[in-house]
Amino acid sequence: MATAAATSASEPEAESTAGPKADGEEDEVKAARTRRKVLSRAVAAATYKTMGPGWDQQEEGVSESDGDEYAMASSAESSPGEYEWEYDEEEEKNQLEIERLEEQLSINVYDYNCHVDLIRLLRLEGELTKVRMARQKMSEIFPLTEELWLEWLHDEISMAQDGLDREHVYDLFEKAVKDYICPNIWLEYGQYSVGGIGQKGGLEKVRSVFERALSSVGLHMTKGLALWEAYREFESAIVEAARVSTCGCLRTGWGCLYMEATFAEYEEWSEDPVPESVIQNYNKALQQLEKYKPYEEALLQAEAPRLSEYQAYIDFEMKIGDPARIQLIFERALVENCLVPDLWIRYSQYLDRQLKVKDLVLSVHNRAVRNCPWTVALWSRYLLAMERHGVDHQVISVTFEKALNAGFIQATDYVEIWQAYLDYLRRRVDFKQDSSKELEELRAAFTRALEYLKQEVEERFNESGDPSCVIMQNWARIEARLCNNMQKARELWDSIMTRGNAKYANMWLEYYNLERAHGDTQHCRKALHRAVQCTSDYPEHVCEVLLTMERTEGSLEDWDIAVQKTETRLARVNEQRMKAAEKEAALVQQEEEKAEQRKRARAEKKALKKKKKTRGPEKRGADEDDEKEWGDDEEEQPSKRRRVENSIPAAGETQNVEVAAGLAGKCATVDVEPPSKQKEKAASLKRDMPKVLHDSSKDSITVFVSNLPYSMQEPDVKLRPLFEACGEVVQIRPIFSNRGDFRGYCYVEFKEEKSALQALEMDRKSVEGRPMFVSPCVDKSKNPDFKVFRYSTSLEKHKLFISGLPFSCTKEELEEICKAHGTVKDLRLVTNRAGKPKGLAYVEYENESQASQAVMKMDGMTIKENVIKVAISNPPQRKVPEKPETRKAAGGPMLLPQTYGARGKGRTQLSLLPRALQRPSAAAPQAENGPAAAPAVAAPAATEAPKMSNADFAKLFLRK
């Protein structure tokens, strides 16, 4: 039953503050008049309806033209289509999908998207009874959004016929306003209640609904005005002199972005002068409005979900301390951020500590766990709030069972919820009695908790979640301190130690302290003797505690036994530590020997390489004696020349080779000359090759393309059609090596900047079997902080990281698997530079709840005989290169960066000066902690080493 007031309520919040002289004043006046007419007609029709039969259909606002249009629409819908078989096929497809969704919900009832899809299909098929049941089941598990509630309410209103149906709709409205505080739902509620004004108690019902709506959302800065106007129009239609209701918003002094227009309208409408109290409240509200305006304007300008803006608004309201406004701003924030657990925790904490109203507190806690059931902190707070407000024990137990079925993400979450419930049961027990029903229930709960953690949690997470046996320790303390049952406490501690805790000294000391407080000396001594034998982390501490106890309480015999045991144990521990140290030292020595061997091997390899280099014919040129000293006799040269001469092709062939090399754009050379001349020619070719110049002023219209196949022939010709789809290409500049080989990257220059931006979307596109990398063209020397990596490296709770995938798994296959657990927004298979899959993938869902459900269902799944691992995406932080300013010591000179190659420290960073030529420098002055710092300016060397020829170097290398 939507009216013009609903239209005004659903207007976007992007409207600016309207004053009494705003440009849209005439439109507002027209809209107000239209609302008056509609409400007046509805009230008059309902009143006339109660006077007896015979009322006309047109009194209800339904014209004959409307009826004709409806009849035409009905006839059009009922007429058989020309392609009726297509509708039958679509209907059959929908039915199969409905059956699939129902089966999936029978397996996992917490699948939110599955509920929504099922309701949509049932509504599309016209299954009214089934869609009502589906909505009911979903509302029992999840709070429905404003859109889902309005859709449900409109469907039920259209089917309502008699008084019983109207009561059913009223019940739905009551459920709807409890899920979220939404002005639009309250407005619909008030307008629908106007239609029942003719029934018994109808007038009181309407006023009650509007009063509750105003107390709930009347302080809403942007949408509260619609409710005030609807209530005012209703009262104006019933009572002509309803001045109290028409100026209610002004009397209460509430702040609204449109209150100036309301006050101006009230002045124009009122026959009497405006009361002084109303003016005072109005002025006070205006002052308050100035404080709220920055926060409201920030909300209007930001995009949903606007969490940071809402948090700033909440902080401001918390400082002022008005409970009604604090509650309202929390509710407004939760409408858009209902899946943020921290926001629910803060809201419930405020209610628990400040308002302490039972119905309000429990309602918020209930909504919190329904929105974020995977958050254990919300369930624990809910149990505490229920206990705090005296809720029946049976209700608390049922709530706890719901928490166990909520599907927590970590094993420790189950330990936490069990601890909260066991603490509650312990507080119910009267330990003054030897036996009671509550005590037996507590012990049964402890037993069930241990079994649950062992059977359910360990099987699911492959870990206990409680390695230190905290629950069992609490049980042992309760038995010892409150029940005086040390026998049961000792049994529990025996079980704790058998679960891998006997090696820890702190566990034994905890047990010793319990025996010390509630047991006897004999059991204390027994516990410490066992601790001395079993402890492996801090045996000295346990031995010291044992000797201290025997020194104060034990006999001479006890002392001797304790000393003997501690000395034997410590001697064994020291022996084990020495063996471990020797083993570690041996491993270190082996590593050092291996490193030394690798170092010698590299040195030998380097010396051999240098020998081979210096023995070449291009190094000869000093004199004949030097050549003979290297072992290059003249007899070898003719054979080399003969091989070269035999490899010379015919004149025609040589010309063809040169022509082919020129056409291919490569510097092809034929081995027809001695090596020395070949090197000279290669050097000249390197100098003569034109360099690819890049104009940095055109970076905005240029993209850098890399990871292309090295074997690509004529890359500019092959890449041009690919990039012309983005816009006009001015030039493609491929990069070649000195030998003319394509290096796998190029620059693509466009005519317009938008074409370059569109080309960036072609990143990772496959070209000849390799993913092509397309990135912005940026001069990294001027922008050292520029990063091309476009994926987040922080924790993303709505995104999953999947590993262990088979290499044959395609994107479509994985997406089909992931769709069963939620709406997949993006899916990315990780590949190497050659485009080959690495067995990894990132899957992005709509929200955190879907991602958490997918982790629980998919982790450990088998895909093509591969067991995959699924976790929330939390990649390691990428290493940021150290900036030059960080290397500058305090008050000292800036240290030059130490540059290494792609494979670490290269051989070129070693000193190539032979030891024989190195001049021993003067001894460096020693400081207290090592060599003193060198002077700022080093003195020039007194004598310089004479320049040496290649032959001199050869003699030095061969000298023994």
Secondary structure, 3 states (H helix, E strand, C coil): CCCHHHHHHCCCCCCCCCCCCCCCHHHHHHHHHHHHHHHHHHHHHHHHHCCCCCCCHHHHCCCHHHHHHHHHHHHHHHCCCCCHHHHHHHHHHHHHHHHHHHHHHHHCCCCHHHHHHHHHHHHHHCCHHHHHHHHHHHHHHCCCCHHHHHHHHHHHHHHCCCHHHHHHHHHHHHHHHHHCCCHHHHHHHHHHHHCCCCCCCHHHHHHHHHHHHHHHHCCCCCCHHHHHHHHHHHHHHHCCCCHHHHCHHHHHCCCCCCHHHHHHHHHHHCCCCCCHHHHHHHHHHHHHHHHHHHHHHHHHHCCCCCHHHHHHHHHHHHHHCCHHHHHHHHHHHHHHCCCCHHHHHHHHHHHHHHHCCHHHHHHHHHHHHHHCCCCHHHHHHHHHHHHHCCCCHHHHHHHHHHHHCCCCCCHHHHHHHHHHHHHHHHHHCCCCCCCCHHHHHHHHHHHHHHHHHHHHHHHHHCCCCCCCCHHHHHHHHHHHHHCCCHHHHHHHHHHHHHHHHCCCHHHHHHHHHHHHHHCCHHHHHHHHHHHHHHCCCCHHHHHHHHHHHHHHHCCHHHHHHHHHHHHHHHHHHHHHHHHHHHHHHHHHHHHHHHHHHHHHHHHHHHHHHHHHHHCCHHHCCCCHHHHHHCCCCCCHHHHHHHHHHHCCCCHHHHHHHHHHHHHHCCCCCCCCCCHHHHHHHHHHHHHHCCCCCCCHHHHHHEEEEECCCCCCCCHHHHHHHHHHCCCCEEEEEEEECCCCCEEEEEEEEECCHHHHHHHHHHCCEEECCEEEEEEECCCCCCCCCCCCCCCCCCCEEEEEEEECCCCCCCHHHHHHHHHCCCCEEEEEEEECCCCCEEEEEEEEECCHHHHHHHHHHHCCCEECCEECEEEEECCCCCCCCCCHHHHECCCCCECCCCCCECCECCHHHCCCCCHHHCCCCCCCCEECCEECCCCCCCCCCCCCCCCCCHHHHHHHHHCC
